[in-house]
Structures are given as C-alpha cells and as structure tokens.
Amino acid sequence: MLRNVIASPFSPQNVQWCLAPHQHAPHQHAPLLLAWTDAGYSVLVPPGGLDLQVFESEVARARAARAEGDLQRASDVLHAALKLWRGPLCEGLVGPGLTAERERLGERRVDVLEDWIDLDLALGRTLEVVNELRLLVAQHPLRERLRVLLMLALYRSGRQAEALAAFHEARRHLLDELGVEPGPQLRRVHEQILAADPQLTTAPVVRRGRLPSPAQLPYGLPDFTGREAELARLDVLCAGGGSARPVVIHALAGMGGVGKTALAVHWALSTYLDRQGHWRDLKAVQLAALTAAERAGDRLGEALSHRGVARGCARLDEYDDADRHLRAALKLFNALGDKAGQAYTHRNLAALLEPQGRDAEALHHAQKALRLYRAVGHRAGEADTLNAVGWFHGRMGDHRQSLVCCEEALALHQMLDDLGGQAQTWESLGFAHHSLGDPGQAAACYDQALRLFRELGDRYNQATTLSRLGDVREATGAGDAALEAWNEALAILTEIGHAAAQQVKARLARHRAERAASPPLW
C-alpha cells in the first residue's frame, strides 16, 4: 500500500487527494496502474513495468556477458541499465522504511557504477573515467573500490605520481575517519604500482571486496597482510624463474609532500629484497628513499624509510645502526601522533634486541607495541605482537605463558587469513612445545610453519624453521631426518649469504662427531 511508505503527516484522505489526479493515465493505451481496494489505493505493476526490475535484469545480463569474456557487450548493457536511474527514490518524501530503501538503492547504483568503470578500464578507456571517478570518490570517500579504480585509471593514463598520491589521500582519510589502514585491495594495487607490475595494464584486477579493516602487519618484522599471491608473483618476476636477474627499482616523480616516498618504501620492505636475502640492496634502496623524503619534507616518508634502513641493517647484524634508525623513526611517529607507526617501531625494536640476547628489553617493547595496537583497534598488529610477547616469554623460560599468548595470536591470524602471521606463530608454538618436553607436538607445529613459509616463498624463515625442526628430530632419535633438515637449512642460508649458516654448520659437525663416537649397534 502506498500510504505505508509515505510520512505519517499524510492522512489517508490526503493520500487519496494526492493520487486522484493520476488515476487515469495520460496515454489512452497505457495499462491501469492504480486500483481501489477496500483498504485503499494499490499499485498494479505489469511485468517489466518497474525500472528497478529492468535494471536488475540488465545487470544480470551484463554479468553473464562478462563471464563469457564479452567485455564490450557487458559495458554497453550496464551503461544502458544505469541510464534508467533518474535520481534518488521518492526524493523529498520520508517515511517508515523509505529512507533505508533509498539508501540501499543508492548503494546498489554505485556498486553497478563501479562494475561499469572496471569494465571500461579493462577496455582501455582510462582517460574518460578519471574525472568521473574523482567526483564519485568525493561523494563516497569510504568506498575503497572507487579509490582503487581511480588509482588504476591514473596509472594507466601515465600519471603514476598522481596514482600514488591518491593512495596517500585514501590512507589519510581512512585513518582520520575510521582509525584504520587501507584494506587489502588498496594496498595490493599500491604495491603493484610501485613494482610496475605488468598485470596492471593487461587485465582487470578490481573486484568487490570486504570493507576496510585494520591490516598492516603480518609476521616477524613484517609490513602487510593478504599479499601472498602478489609476493609470489613479484618473486617470479624478479627471479626469472630461478635465473639471476637484477631487481629494477622504479623512480617516483611528483610534487613534494604528496607522500610518494612514504608509499615507495613498503614494496621493498615486504617483497623480493628482504625475503630473498638481498639485504644490502634493501638498505641502499631505503637510504635513497630516506634522502628523497628529507628533501621533500615528507615526515611520514622519513619515518618509514628510517624503519626500512633499520630492517636492512638488522639483517646484516649492524645492530647499532639499526637501533639509531629505529629511534629516529619512533621520534617521527611520536611527533606525527601515529600510534600504529609507534607500535610497529616498538615491535621492530623488540625484534632487533632478540639476536643480541636482550630478551627482557625486547619483551618490554613488544608489550608496549601490543598496548598501542589494542588502543587503536589494530587487530593485525595485535596478532603479530601477541605472538612476539609469547615468543619472548618463551625465550625467558615462561613457556606456559608463551603458549597462552601464541595460541591467542594464532586464532587472530587465522581469523584475519594472514598466512605469514600463522607461519610465524606456528614456529613460536613449536619452540614452546619443544621446551616443555613434547617433541612430537613441536614437530607438528614446525611442519605447519614450514609448509606456510614455503607457500610464501620466504626462504630465510624456511631456513630457521628447518634448523629448529632438525633439533626436534634429533631429540626424538630421528638422526637422519635431522641431518636432512639441517642440510636443507644450510643450503638456503649459504645461498642467501646469512651468517646463521655458520651456526648450522657447527650443529652438523657436532652431530656427525657424536655419531662417529657412538659404538655400532651390533
């Protein structure tokens, strides 16, 4: 009934008065749409008489055309469907359910607009959609998919710096309005732009995803989550399928202060250079980014670059330099009021102190990071630092508390679908179970961690897990299996040039000496 969706100030008599002039259609052959019943006026809608019904039917046709690979037909059909919209539903009227339905249909229209623009981008119509996307982003600033599409349109138009600036603006808005980092789609396309990923120019990559969620840190000294496929693809691009190829770092251009340096540092931190052991290159890239950030007056870029330099220094056992850069980063994040950045840097300091045997200090920094992440509702950071807190409890001998923290961390990582975080936490659980005298459970945890690290292509962490797995196998009397794990760990560490290779060599030598000294069992 019409009066059920019209505001209460309209009495039934007023409704009848408003509708009376429209009882008879102006066209002689038009079907009768209004009918009187005992309850009042009703609208009789013939099949195909509702624009919304036609709209949804056309959207379904477009979806089928896209599935068949006919992008042009899909675009044309969606364009025709969108032309059916003449403005908001019942504009100017209010009533029970009417406002909610108006908002729902408005969101539905933008959904379809996104699909249409995605199709046009896939068809190469980049210049035509940039202005429309800017307008839509201004109207719907929290819709991340629109921002992704804008970044793609700018990048494919040869405007890389503007595309990166669009990411920076999106991140600022999400942090200011919701207190969250950009979601997986925005971060993924941002990294692809920094890496000059050829897929950005050859295939439609935008799909409807989840709403923004706090997601920045995966595991250990990490940077982002939800990136496994992209990291693997970048590894393939950089490694050339196993042959040595140089890593090409693309320069970024743009006016000072737009945050381009702050964006550029992330890719190097979370992809090929670090995971494949190219730490001197990583350090050099981050030093260059730091210089650029200082010249541009980009304080966020400076903070991120300091942290990036520290990562390279830490991997190279240059602990004093790493500490200096992390302290500089922390000072900048404090000045910026960036609690997530502060938390991340405290987490980095904890990891830096670990190889120096300063576990109590490391635990203090990890606990501080955990409090900061919880204060800003950063679930991914919370998961990562929970694992770190558990890890340092274990290193200090409190293995029961380690299990409590790490099991909570694992549940969070699994909820967030963070494979890297899961891998690191499985490794922590393996250490705790081994220390508590349960080598069977420890081996099962290490096997889980190793499987995930291999899936991620993380060679350094594969090696550390193999080394610990060898220790567990030795403890259970599986000497040959222990040798196999240690030898594989040694091969990886030697290949990437890590100093830990000497520790594994020493372990192998000790094991062989013990076996040689043992009398034969016959």
N, C-alpha and C positions, 0 to 999 in steps of 0.2 A: 504494500500500500504506500502511496506517495507521502501521505501525511506522517508516516513513521520515520522518514528521513529528513523532514523539514522542522525547523526550530519550533519549540513549543509556543512562542508568541503567535504563531499562525493557528487560529482556531479551525476546526473542520469547515465552518462556514466560509472563512477566509480562503481556505484551500479551494473550496468549490468555486468561489468567486474568481480566484486567480486562474483556474483551469477552464472555466466556462468558455472564454473566447476561443479556446484551442480545441474544443470538442470536435469541430468539423475541420478536416484538413483542407488547405487552400487548393490542393490539386484534386480534381474530380475523381481520378483513378487511384489515389493513394489509399492504402489499407487503413481501416479504422484502428487507431492506436489507443483511444480512451474508451473505457466501458464503465457503465454504472452498475454496481452490485449493491446488495443490501448493506454492505459495510462501507460503501463509498466508491470513489473512482479507483479503477485499476488500469494499469497499462498493459495492453496486449501487444507483445512484440513478435512479429513473424520471424521465421528463420532468416538469419543474415541481416536482421534489422538493427542490431546493436553494433556500433563502431568497435567496441571493445572485443566483441565476439569475432568480428572480422580481423581485427588487429592480431589477436592470439592465433588465429588460424594462419595468417600470413607469416607470423614469427615461426610457427611450426614448419611451414613450407621452406622458409629460409634456412632453418636448421638442417632440414633434410638435404637441401642443395649444397650446403657447406660440407655435410658428411660425405656427399658424393664427389666432392672436390670442385664443384662449380661455384667458385667464389664470386664471380661476376653476377650470376643469377641470384645468389644469396644476398648480395649487396643491394641489387635492384629491388628485390622483394621487401627487404627491411626498409629501404627508403620509402617505398610506397606505403608500407604499414605506418611509418612514423608520420606521414602526411595526414593520416586520419585524426591526429590529435589537434584540437582547436583551442586548447587551454586547459586549466585545472577543472576537475569535475565539479559541476554545480557551483562555480565561482560566486562568492558573495553569500552563499547560504551556509548555515550551521545547523547542527542537529545531532542527536544520538547516532554515533557510528559514521556520520557523514565525513567529519574531519579526518578520522582514521582511514577511511576508504580513499579519500582524496590523496592523502599522503602515500598510501600503499600504491595507488596507481601512478603517482608521480615518480616513485622509486622504480616502478616497473618500466616506465618510459625511459628513464636514464639507463637502466640495465640494457635495454634494447639499443639505445644510442651508443653505448659502449661497444656492443657487439658489431654494430654497423661501422663504427670508426675503426675497430680492429680489422674488419674486412677490407675497408678502404686502404688501410696501411699495408695490408698483405698484398693489395693490388697496386701498390706503389704510389698512391695519391697522398703523399706526405705533406706537400705544401698547402694543399686545400684544407687540411683539417687542423692545422696548428692554431689558427685564430679561434676556431670553434672550441677547441679543447681548452684554450686559455679561459674562455668565457665559462665553460662548464666547470672547470676547476675552481674558479672564483665563486660559482653558485653552490658547488658541492665540495668544499675543501677537505672533507674527511673521507671521500671516496678514493681509495688508493689506486684503484684500477684506472681512473681517469688520469691520475698523475703519471702512472706508468705509460699510458698511451701518449701523453704529452712528451715524456722523455724520449720515447721511441720516434715520434714524429719529428722532434727537433734533431735527434741524432741522425736519422735517415735523410734529413734535409741538409746535412753537413754542418750542423750547429752543435757540435759536441759540448762546447763550454756551456752553452745555454741549457743543454740537457742535464749536465751535472749540476748547474745552478738550480734547476727545477727540483732535483733530488734534495739539495740542501734546504730549499724553501719548504719542501714537504716535511722533511725531518724536523725543522724548527716548529712548524705548525703542529705536528703531532705531539711533540714534546710539550709545547705550550698549552695545548688544549686538553690532551689526554694523559700526558706524562709517560708516553710510550715511544719506543723506537719504531721506525718504519717496519712494515711487515715483510714477509719473505719475497713477495713479488717485486716490491720496490728495490729491496736490497739486491736481489738477483740481477735485475736489469741494470742497476747502477754498476755492479761489478762487471757485467758483460760489456758495458760501455767503456769502462776503464781498460778492459782487456782487449778492446776492439774485436770482440767475438764475432766472427763472420755470420753466425746464425741470426744476429740481429737484423741483418739486411737480406736474409734469404728465406725467412719463414715467419709466419705469425706466431708470436710467443705469448701473447697475453691471454690469460684465461681467468674466469671469475674465481676468486679465492676467498679465504676467510677474512674477517675483519682484522684491523690492526691488532697485534698482540705484542707485548714486550718480548723482544727476541734479539739479543745481541751476542751473547757468549755461548759457545758450545763447550769446549773442554780444555783442561790444562791451561795454557796461555793462549786462548782462542779468541776469535773475533765475531763470528756469525754462526747462525744455525740454519738448517734447512738448505744446505748448499752442496750436498754430497754429489749430485749429478753434475752440477756445474764445475765443481772442483775436479772431478774425474775428467770432464771434457777438456778443461784447461790443461790438466796434466798431459793428456794425449797431444794437445796442440803444441805444448812446449817441448815434450819429449820426443815427438815424432814417431811414436810407436816403438820406442826403445833406442833409437839412434840419437846421438847428441846433436842438439840444435840450440842456438842461442835464444835466450829469452829477450824479447823485444819490449822495451818499456816505452810507451807512447807518451809524448809530452802533452800537457794540457794547456790550453790558452783560454784567456778570459780576463775580464776586468778584475782588479784587486778587490779582495774582501767578499767575493761571492761564495767562498768556501771550497773552491776546487781542490786545494791541497788537502783539506780535511777529508775530502772524498777519495782522493787518489791513493792515500796510504793504505786503505783497507784491503785492496786486492792483493798487494804484495804480502800483507801480513797473513792472509788466510789461504794462499794457494801455493803455486809451484815453488817459489824460492824457499819457503820455510819447510814445507812438507818433504821436499826432495833434498834438503840439506845444503842449499846454496845460501849459507848464512852471510858470507862476506858480500855477496851481491845484494842480499836483503839489507844489510847495514848501509851499503853505499846508496841504494835507492832511497832509503829513509833519510839519510843525511842530506841528499839532494832535495827531498821533499821538505825537510826542515828549513833549509836555506830559502826555498821558494816561499814558504809560509811566513818566515820572518820578514822577507822583503815586502810581502803583500799585506802585512799587518793582520794576518789571519790567525787569531789566538787559538781557536779550536784546532786548526791545522797544525799549529806548533805543538799543541799538547799531544795530538795523535802521532805526529812524527817523532817526538821525543820517545813516546812509548814504542814506536816501531824500531827506532835505533836501539833502544834498550833490549828489545827482543833479539835482534841480531847479535848484540854484544853478549847477552846471556848465553846464547847457543855457542858462542865462541869462547866461553869461560872468561870473558872480560868483565868480571863482576863489578869492579869499581865504576867503570864507565856506565855499565847498565844501571847501577844504583843512582848515579848522578842524573841520568836522563829520566829515570822514573820519578825522582824527586822533583825535577823541573816540570814534568807532566802533571804531577799531583798539585803543585803550586798553581799552575794554569787552570786546572779543572776546579780548584777551590775558588779562584778569582771569578770564573765563569758561573759558579753556582751549579755546576753539573755534577749532581750526586752519583749518577750512573758512571760517569767518567772517573770520579774519585774511587768508586767501588772497584771498577775494573783495574785501576792502577794499584790499589792495595792488593788486589788479587795477584797482579804481576809481581809486586814486591815479595809476596809470600813465596811464589814460585822461584824467584831469584835467590832467596835465602836458603831454600832447601838444599841445593848441592853444596852449600857452604857449611852444612850441619847446624844451622841456626834455627832449629825447629820451633823453639818457644816463640821467637820473634815472628817466624813465619805464621804460626798459629794465630798470634795476635792480629796480624794484618788480614788473614783470612776471615777471622771473626768480625773484624771491622768492616770488611767488604760485604759480609753476609748481612750485617745490620743495615748498611746503606741500601743494598738491593731490596731488602724487605721493606724499607721505608718508602721506596718509590714504586713498589709493586712489580719489580722486575723479576719475573719467575725464572727466566732462563739464567740470569745471573745468580739467583738464589740457588738453583740446582747446581751450578758449577761450583759455587763457593761452599755449599754443603758438602760436596764431595771433597773439596780441599780441606775443610775443617776436619772431616773424618780421616783423611789421609794423614794429616799432621798429628792427630790424636794417636793414630796407629804408630807413627814413627817415634812418638814419645812413650809408647808402651801401653797405651789405653786402648786395646784392640776391641773391647766390648763397645765402648763409646764410638769407636771408628765404624763398627758395623751399623749402629743405630743411625749415624749421620749419613753413611753411604747408601744404606737401603732407602732412606727418605729421598736422597738425591736421585737414585736410580728411578724411583717411581715418578719423580718430577720430569726427568729426562725422557722417560717413556711417554708420559702424557704430552710432552712437547714434541715428540717424534724427533728427538735430537740424537742421531746415531753416534756422533762424536762424543757427546756427553755420556751416553750409555757405555761406550767403549772404555772411556777413562774410568768410569765408576766401577765397571766390572773388574778392571785391573786393581783398583783400590780394595774391592771386596776380596779378590784373590789373595792379596797381601795380608789382609786381616785374618782370613780363614787359615792360611798357611802358618801365621804367627800363633794362632790358637790351637795348632796341632791337628788340623783337618786338611791334609794334603789333597784328598780326593775332591772335596768341595772347592779347594783353591784351584786345582787344575781345571775344574769345570768353569770357574769364573774366568780364568785366563784364556781358556779356549773361546769363550764368548767374546772377550775383548779382542783377541787376535783376529777372529772372523770379521768383526766390525772394522778394525783398523785396516785389514786387507781390502775390504769393500771400499773404504775411504781413500785408499792409496797412500796412507800415512806411513811412510817407511820407517821413520825414526821410532815412532811408538810401536810399530810391529817389532822392531829390534828389542826395545826394552821389555815388551811383554814376553817375547821368546826367551829372553835371558832369564826372567823370573820363572817362566814355565819350566825351563831346564832345571832350575833349582828345586822346584816341586817334584819333578820326575826323578831327580837324583834322590830326594828324600824318601820316595816310595820304592827305591831299588831298581827303577827303570833306567839303568845307566845308558843303554844305547839310545833310548828316546831322549834322554837329557843331552847327550852329545849331539844328536840331530838338531835339537832346538838351539843349543849354543852355537853350533856351526852356522846355522842359518842367520842367527843374530849377528855373528861376527862378519859374515859376508855383507850384510846390509850396512853395518856401521863402518866397515872398511870402505865400501863403495861411496858412502856419503862423507867420509873423512871425519868421523866423530871420534873424540878422544876416548869415549866409553869402549871402543874396540879393544883397548889395552886391558881393561878390566875383564872382558870376556875371554881374551887370550889367556890371562892369568888363571881364570877359572878352568878353562880347558886343560891347561898344563897341570894344574893341581889334580884334576880328576884323572888324567892319564897316569900321573905319578902314583896316585893311590891305587889304581887298578894294577899297575905294574908291580907294586909292592905286595899286593894280596896274593896268597898262595893259590894255585889252581884247585878247583873243587873236584878232585877225583881221587 
